[in-house]
Amino acid sequence: MVNKIKEQMSDAKTWVLNGIIILLAIVMIASLWMLIEEFQYAFTSYYNTESSFVYAMEAEDYGRVVSMYHDNVQNGYEDKKDLQEYYGVAKYYEAAFLYHMYAEVGDTIRADIQKSAMEEAALQMGDFAFLRSQIDEKLGLK
Amino acid sequence: MKCEFCGADLSLEAEYCASCGQLNKHAQQHVRDMKRYHGEFENTKKGVYTATKKYTQITVRMVVIAIMVIAIGLIWLLYNQAYDIRRSIKQGAASRKEEEYSIIMDNYLKEEKFREFSNFCTQKGIEYYYADGAFEKFVPMYNAVYYYLYTLDSMMDLVSIVEKEEGNERYVENVCEYLNYFYQYCDLENFSYYANAKRQENMDAIAAMNNNIEIMLQVYCGLTEEEAASLKGLSEAKRTVLIEEKMGNGQ
């Protein structure tokens, strides 16, 4: 009788340990998955997509467009072909912002540099060239 | 041993006496004893095997569990270190090109290309807290440039939003907050610990950024030239109040 109870307890221990092993295996697989994802995030640069630019431009939030452009440049996505026109808008707005600053205080040298940057960016705007007047109006440029 | 009937020599294994032919009772007893002993031996052996097998099963499982717990611990350790590992790799690569990168960064500062300076530092993993060697002289510039750009960007945000609503206060707060940080990091006295932190190139770059900020405040916040120039010397609270007043008057 005692031996039988001892045998049953021993079987129960084995079952419990099996259960723990299965649980730990699940945790280990999930942890490995998370580790792979984390390393992917750490070693991969992400960029702002076209839809993000479209959303910001629809809201006329050109400051956000500029920030997104610089984020993409920082992460090495300056040459993305499908985003060049959006980059043109960002560069134009930033150059116009700075041009307005320098023109107002009479710093003609810096103003001229930004004016050239505006013209260059306008060429890059492509289909968004119509936004020039909107941006100029927003910044109070003549 | 001796035969109990004739006294002749008998071995324990002999079933009958070779001399008188009588039955050897001791041999029978011996056979019975040997059978019993053999049975007990087999039972004991079986018991030991069973117990050892169970013990081994439990031990093996315990070892597997211990290994898995250690493995999970190592995985989580690596998980928490992922970005540090990336930073170390980048910084290692940057350390090997210290002189070359140092020249590039100096050129960016001289040409007032602060955006390019910041992007370069981020891309190459040259960061404020880990700068040493040839990069130590740039320590004051990392955060000064960072917050200069944030101030510029937040002002661009403020100018470009469609309507001036109550929620626009957030944009003004952003400008003030980043401006406060910018002025804090412009003070090179805070970086006297770092070699060459107060070199002329750094001071020139900070002067250029300061100048741009003053112009920005004049044009987009409505401050006078004197107000913009004296803003740095004000406390954070007074600075914020002044800018908010001017922005409010401009609405």
Contacts between the chains, C-beta under 8 A, distances in Angstrom:
chain1	res1	chain2	res2	distance
A	10	B	54	5.1
A	10	B	58	7.7
A	13	B	58	6.1
A	14	B	54	7.6
A	14	B	57	5.8
A	14	B	58	6.7
A	14	B	61	7.1
A	17	B	58	6.6
A	17	B	61	4.0
A	17	B	62	7.0
A	17	B	65	6.8
A	18	B	61	7.1
A	20	B	65	5.8
A	21	B	61	6.3
A	21	B	64	5.8
A	21	B	65	6.1
A	21	B	68	7.1
A	24	B	65	6.3
A	24	B	68	4.2
A	24	B	69	6.8
A	24	B	72	6.9
A	25	B	68	7.0
A	27	B	72	5.9
A	28	B	68	5.8
A	28	B	71	6.0
A	28	B	72	5.4
A	28	B	75	7.1
A	31	B	72	5.6
A	31	B	75	4.4
A	31	B	76	6.4
A	31	B	79	7.3
A	32	B	75	6.1
A	34	B	79	6.2
A	35	B	75	5.3
A	35	B	78	5.8
A	35	B	79	5.0
A	35	B	82	7.6
A	38	B	79	5.3
A	38	B	82	4.5
A	39	B	82	5.2
A	41	B	82	7.6
A	42	B	82	4.2
A	42	B	83	5.0
A	42	B	85	7.3
A	42	B	86	4.6
A	43	B	86	5.8
A	59	B	162	6.9
A	60	B	160	6.4
A	60	B	161	7.6
A	60	B	162	5.2
A	61	B	157	7.1
A	61	B	160	5.8
A	61	B	161	6.4
A	61	B	162	8.0
A	62	B	156	7.0
A	62	B	160	4.1
A	63	B	153	6.4
A	63	B	154	7.6
A	63	B	155	7.9
A	63	B	156	3.8
A	63	B	157	3.3
A	63	B	158	7.2
A	63	B	159	6.9
A	63	B	160	4.5
A	63	B	161	7.6
A	64	B	157	6.5
A	64	B	160	7.8
A	66	B	153	6.6
A	66	B	156	5.6
A	67	B	153	5.3
A	67	B	157	7.7
A	70	B	115	6.4
A	70	B	119	7.3
A	70	B	149	7.9
A	70	B	153	7.8
A	73	B	119	5.8
A	74	B	118	7.6
A	74	B	119	4.7
A	74	B	122	5.1
A	74	B	123	6.6
A	76	B	123	6.8
A	93	B	156	7.2
A	93	B	160	7.1
A	94	B	156	6.9
A	97	B	156	5.5
A	97	B	159	6.9
A	100	B	219	6.4
A	101	B	212	7.5
A	101	B	215	5.0
A	101	B	216	5.7
A	101	B	219	4.9
A	101	B	220	7.5
A	102	B	215	6.9
A	104	B	215	7.7
A	104	B	218	7.4
A	104	B	219	4.6
A	105	B	215	5.2
A	105	B	218	6.6
A	105	B	219	6.9
A	107	B	215	7.4
A	138	B	159	6.9
A	138	B	160	6.1
A	139	B	159	6.6
